[in-house]
Amino acid sequence: MSLKMTKLFLLFLVLVSFTCLSFAFPSDKLDRFSWEEEVLQLFQVWQKEHGREYSNPEEKGKRFHIFQRNLRYINEMNAKRKSGTQHRLGLNKFADMSPEEFAETHLKEIEMLSNMESRKIQDDDDCGNHPVSVDWREKGAVTEVRDQGECQSHWAFSVTGAIEGINKIVTGDLVTLSAQELVDCDPASHGCAGGFYFNAFGYVIDKGGIDTEANYPYTAKNGSCRVNANKVVSIDNLLVVDGTEEGLLCRVSKQPVSVSIDATGLQFYSGGVYGGDNCSKNSRSATLVCLIVGYGSVGGEDYWIVKNSWGKEWGENGYLLIKRNVSEEWPYGVCAINAAAGYPIKEVSSSSPLLSAAI
């Protein structure tokens, strides 16, 4: 083995050993990480893994100390886990960002629009026989997880994801749609400064459709709206779930659904069922728009499958499992996931290959 390959192999071993420790390291052993040289070695491996470079030694020192604090927090939280299904934390690409910096770049309080109420409905279709579990990824109705970068465009990815899903269910075609068109063109949202799905769905309806990602690619920054964008996929209407967990379950059994949640505390989420440890039970406030693509249960815990737009390196390959079936404790669902759920309507073709699964 060459010297270069040997060094890479040793770096890999260091990364694996330290990363495993960061996922579940007992608090009484935490002092082993107090050796700054060991943490520095881990930090250097993490830098290489994520291609992180800093402009000067002062900035690197600042980031290293943030990394240390985050590592300690991750280990302390993991040591408090009470079951194997409970959510866990881990080092990821956000490990050199303070919680305040992360909130500034990835979380923004979402404005709930008053005219949402006019579209709220009681989903009165027969849902008594809905499946015990549903995963729209397995049905081919979910595109790849994307990375919004430093642009707070999560709202746009939620909208395109919901439209991609219903388009697949109705037509049989899975087409990746342009979140960038919504960032650039939706006049009622704020581009990379944030937005809300209600506005963006309205834009797609008013304009008669939306372009594809291939034709109008994502740039992670605000741009000028292309007036000649193609209208490849259209929707006919937007409806809002009535706010109950039952209504949300009924609709998710039929299609992916856009939701907003309070994502405080999810910076280092790496897997397991999140029970809302950092959320208020009686609050409707939200900081992230995402997409429910299914539901299921594990170890007696019921959960929603939530697609995020922070890249595949975050969470469970870009997904979050969040606890459901909690209506008695959480009037708006865990982290307000029930409070503002909406979905697009597209006229159904009787020849749809997924029609029987969606109704």
C-alpha positions in Angstrom: 0.0 0.0 0.0 1.4 3.4 -0.9 2.1 6.1 1.7 -0.8 8.2 0.4 -3.2 5.3 0.6 -2.0 4.5 4.1 -2.6 8.1 5.3 -6.1 8.1 3.7 -6.9 4.7 5.4 -5.7 6.0 8.8 -7.9 9.2 8.3 -10.8 6.9 7.5 -10.3 4.9 10.7 -10.1 8.1 12.8 -13.2 9.4 11.2 -15.2 6.2 11.8 -14.0 5.8 15.4 -14.7 9.4 16.4 -18.0 9.6 14.5 -19.3 6.4 16.1 -18.3 7.9 19.5 -20.1 11.1 18.7 -23.4 9.3 18.0 -23.6 7.7 21.5 -20.9 8.5 23.9 -21.7 8.1 27.6 -21.5 11.3 29.6 -19.3 9.7 32.3 -16.7 9.1 29.5 -17.0 12.5 28.0 -13.7 13.6 29.6 -11.9 11.5 27.0 -12.9 14.2 24.5 -11.4 16.9 26.7 -8.0 16.2 25.2 -7.8 19.1 22.7 -5.3 17.3 20.5 -7.8 14.4 19.9 -10.7 16.8 19.2 -8.4 18.8 16.9 -7.6 15.6 15.0 -11.3 14.8 14.7 -11.9 18.4 13.5 -9.2 18.1 10.9 -10.7 14.9 9.6 -14.1 16.5 9.6 -12.7 19.4 7.6 -11.3 17.0 4.9 -14.6 15.1 4.8 -16.6 18.2 4.1 -14.1 20.2 2.1 -14.1 23.0 4.7 -11.4 25.7 4.4 -11.1 28.9 6.4 -9.7 32.2 5.4 -7.3 32.7 8.2 -6.1 31.1 11.5 -8.4 33.2 13.6 -11.4 32.0 11.7 -10.2 28.4 11.9 -9.7 28.8 15.7 -13.2 30.2 16.1 -14.7 27.3 14.1 -12.7 24.7 16.1 -14.1 26.0 19.4 -17.7 26.0 18.0 -17.0 22.4 16.8 -15.9 21.5 20.4 -19.0 22.9 21.9 -21.2 21.1 19.4 -19.4 17.8 19.9 -20.0 18.1 23.7 -23.7 18.9 23.2 -24.1 16.0 20.8 -22.6 13.5 23.3 -24.6 14.9 26.2 -27.9 14.6 24.3 -27.2 11.1 23.1 -26.3 10.0 26.6 -29.8 11.0 27.7 -31.6 8.8 25.1 -34.1 6.5 26.8 -34.8 4.0 23.9 -33.3 2.7 20.7 -36.1 4.4 18.7 -35.6 7.9 20.2 -33.8 10.4 17.9 -30.1 10.7 18.0 -27.6 13.4 17.1 -24.4 13.2 15.1 -21.6 15.3 13.6 -22.6 16.6 10.1 -21.8 19.4 7.7 -23.2 21.9 10.2 -20.8 21.0 13.0 -18.8 24.2 12.8 -21.8 26.5 13.0 -23.2 27.8 16.3 -27.0 27.3 16.9 -27.5 31.0 16.3 -25.7 31.0 13.0 -27.6 27.9 11.9 -30.9 29.5 12.8 -29.9 32.7 10.8 -29.1 30.7 7.7 -31.6 27.8 7.8 -34.5 28.7 10.1 -36.9 31.7 9.7 -40.2 32.1 11.4 -42.9 31.4 8.8 -45.8 33.8 8.4 -49.1 32.1 8.5 -51.6 33.7 6.0 -55.1 34.6 7.2 -56.7 33.5 3.9 -55.5 29.9 4.5 -58.7 29.4 6.5 -60.9 29.8 3.4 -59.2 26.7 1.9 -59.3 24.5 4.9 -61.5 21.5 4.5 -62.6 18.4 6.5 -61.2 15.6 4.4 -64.5 13.7 4.2 -63.4 10.9 1.9 -63.5 7.4 3.4 -60.3 6.9 5.2 -61.4 4.1 7.5 -59.4 1.6 5.5 -56.2 3.6 5.0 -53.0 1.5 5.1 -51.1 0.9 8.3 -48.0 2.4 6.6 -47.4 4.4 3.4 -44.1 5.4 1.8 -44.5 7.4 -1.4 -40.8 6.9 -2.1 -41.5 3.2 -2.6 -44.3 4.1 -5.0 -41.9 6.2 -7.1 -43.6 9.5 -6.3 -40.7 11.2 -4.6 -37.6 12.8 -6.3 -34.1 12.9 -4.8 -33.4 14.9 -1.7 -31.9 18.3 -2.6 -29.6 20.7 -0.8 -30.9 24.3 -0.5 -27.5 25.6 0.4 -27.4 29.0 2.1 -30.7 30.0 0.4 -33.7 29.6 2.6 -35.7 28.0 -0.2 -37.1 25.1 1.8 -40.6 26.4 1.1 -40.0 26.1 -2.7 -38.6 22.5 -2.4 -41.7 21.5 -0.4 -44.0 22.9 -3.1 -42.2 21.3 -6.0 -42.1 18.0 -4.0 -45.8 18.0 -3.4 -46.5 18.8 -7.1 -44.0 16.1 -8.3 -45.9 13.6 -6.1 -49.4 14.3 -7.3 -48.2 14.6 -10.9 -46.7 11.1 -10.6 -49.8 9.7 -9.0 -52.1 11.2 -11.7 -50.0 10.8 -14.8 -47.4 8.2 -14.0 -44.5 10.5 -14.7 -42.0 11.6 -12.1 -40.5 14.9 -13.1 -38.1 17.0 -11.0 -39.5 20.5 -11.0 -37.8 23.9 -10.6 -37.6 25.3 -7.1 -35.5 28.1 -8.6 -38.4 29.3 -10.7 -40.4 29.8 -7.4 -37.4 31.5 -5.8 -37.1 33.9 -8.7 -40.7 34.4 -9.8 -43.2 34.1 -7.0 -44.0 37.7 -6.1 -45.7 36.8 -2.8 -42.7 35.0 -1.4 -39.2 36.3 -0.5 -36.9 34.1 -2.5 -33.8 33.1 -0.5 -35.2 35.2 2.5 -38.0 32.6 2.9 -41.5 32.0 1.8 -44.6 30.0 2.4 -46.1 27.2 0.5 -49.6 28.8 0.2 -48.1 31.6 -1.9 -46.1 29.4 -4.1 -48.9 26.9 -4.9 -50.9 30.0 -5.9 -48.2 31.1 -8.3 -48.1 27.7 -10.0 -51.9 27.8 -10.4 -52.0 31.4 -11.7 -49.2 30.8 -14.2 -50.6 27.6 -15.5 -47.7 25.4 -14.4 -44.1 25.2 -13.5 -40.8 24.4 -15.4 -38.5 21.5 -14.8 -35.3 21.5 -12.9 -33.5 20.5 -16.1 -34.8 23.6 -17.9 -34.6 26.0 -14.9 -31.8 24.7 -12.6 -31.3 25.6 -9.0 -28.6 28.1 -8.2 -29.1 28.6 -4.4 -29.4 32.4 -4.8 -31.9 35.0 -5.9 -32.1 35.5 -9.7 -34.2 37.3 -12.3 -37.4 35.6 -13.3 -37.3 33.9 -16.7 -40.5 35.1 -18.3 -40.2 32.4 -21.0 -40.1 29.5 -18.5 -41.9 26.4 -19.7 -45.1 25.3 -18.0 -44.4 21.5 -18.0 -46.5 20.4 -15.0 -49.7 22.1 -13.8 -52.1 21.8 -10.8 -55.7 22.8 -10.6 -56.2 23.8 -6.9 -54.7 23.9 -3.4 -56.5 22.7 -0.3 -55.5 22.9 3.3 -56.0 20.1 5.8 -58.4 20.8 8.6 -55.6 20.8 11.3 -56.4 17.5 12.8 -54.0 14.5 12.9 -56.7 12.4 11.4 -57.2 14.7 8.5 -53.4 14.8 7.8 -53.2 11.0 8.0 -56.0 10.6 5.6 -54.4 12.9 3.0 -50.9 11.5 3.3 -52.3 8.1 2.6 -53.2 9.5 -0.8 -50.3 11.9 -1.7 -47.3 13.7 -0.3 -48.3 16.8 1.7 -46.6 20.1 2.4 -46.2 21.0 6.1 -44.4 23.5 8.2 -42.7 22.6 11.5 -40.6 24.2 14.3 -37.2 22.8 13.4 -35.4 24.3 16.4 -32.9 21.7 17.7 -32.7 19.7 14.5 -29.3 21.0 13.4 -27.6 17.7 14.3 -30.5 15.2 13.9 -29.1 12.0 12.4 -31.9 9.5 12.8 -34.6 7.9 15.0 -38.0 9.2 15.9 -38.0 12.9 17.0 -40.4 13.6 19.8 -40.3 17.4 19.8 -37.8 17.8 22.6 -37.1 21.4 21.5 -40.7 22.5 20.6 -43.5 24.0 22.7 -46.6 21.7 22.8 -49.1 24.6 22.5 -47.4 26.6 19.8 -48.2 26.9 16.1 -45.0 28.7 15.3 -42.8 27.1 12.5 -39.4 27.8 11.0 -39.2 25.2 8.2 -41.4 24.1 5.4 -40.9 20.5 4.3 -42.8 17.5 2.8 -44.5 14.5 4.4 -44.0 11.5 2.1 -45.4 8.8 4.3 -45.9 7.3 7.7 -45.1 4.2 9.7 -44.3 2.7 13.1 -41.2 1.3 14.8 -40.8 -0.1 18.3 -44.3 1.1 19.3 -43.6 4.6 18.0 -45.7 6.0 15.2 -44.0 8.5 12.9 -44.3 10.7 9.9 -41.6 10.4 7.1 -40.5 14.0 6.3 -38.4 15.0 3.4 -36.1 18.0 4.0 -33.9 20.1 1.8 -30.7 20.2 3.8 -29.0 17.6 1.7 -28.5 13.8 2.0 -25.7 14.2 4.6 -28.3 15.5 7.1 -30.7 13.2 9.0 -31.6 9.8 7.6 -30.3 10.4 4.1 -32.0 13.8 4.1 -35.2 12.6 5.9 -36.6 13.2 9.4 -38.9 10.8 11.3 -41.2 12.8 13.6 -43.6 11.4 16.1 -47.3 11.2 15.3 -50.4 9.9 17.0 -50.0 12.4 19.8 -53.1 14.5 19.5 -53.9 14.4 23.2 -50.6 15.9 24.2 -49.9 18.1 21.1 -52.9 20.0 19.9 -51.1 21.0 16.7 -49.0 17.9 16.4 -45.3 17.5 17.3 -43.6 20.8 16.5 -46.9 22.1 14.9 -46.7 19.7 12.0 -50.5 19.5 11.8 -51.1 23.3 11.9 -50.6 24.3 8.3 -50.7 21.2 6.0 -51.6 21.7 2.4 -51.7 19.7 -0.8 -52.2 20.4 -4.6 -55.2 19.0 -6.5 -54.7 17.7 -10.1 -57.5 16.3 -12.2 -57.3 12.6 -12.0 -57.0 10.4 -15.1 -58.7 7.0 -14.9 -55.7 5.5 -16.5 -53.3 6.6 -13.7 -51.0 3.7 -12.7 -51.0 4.8 -9.1 -54.7 5.8 -8.9 -55.7 2.8 -6.9 -53.0 3.4 -4.4 -53.9 7.1 -4.0 -57.6 6.8 -3.5 
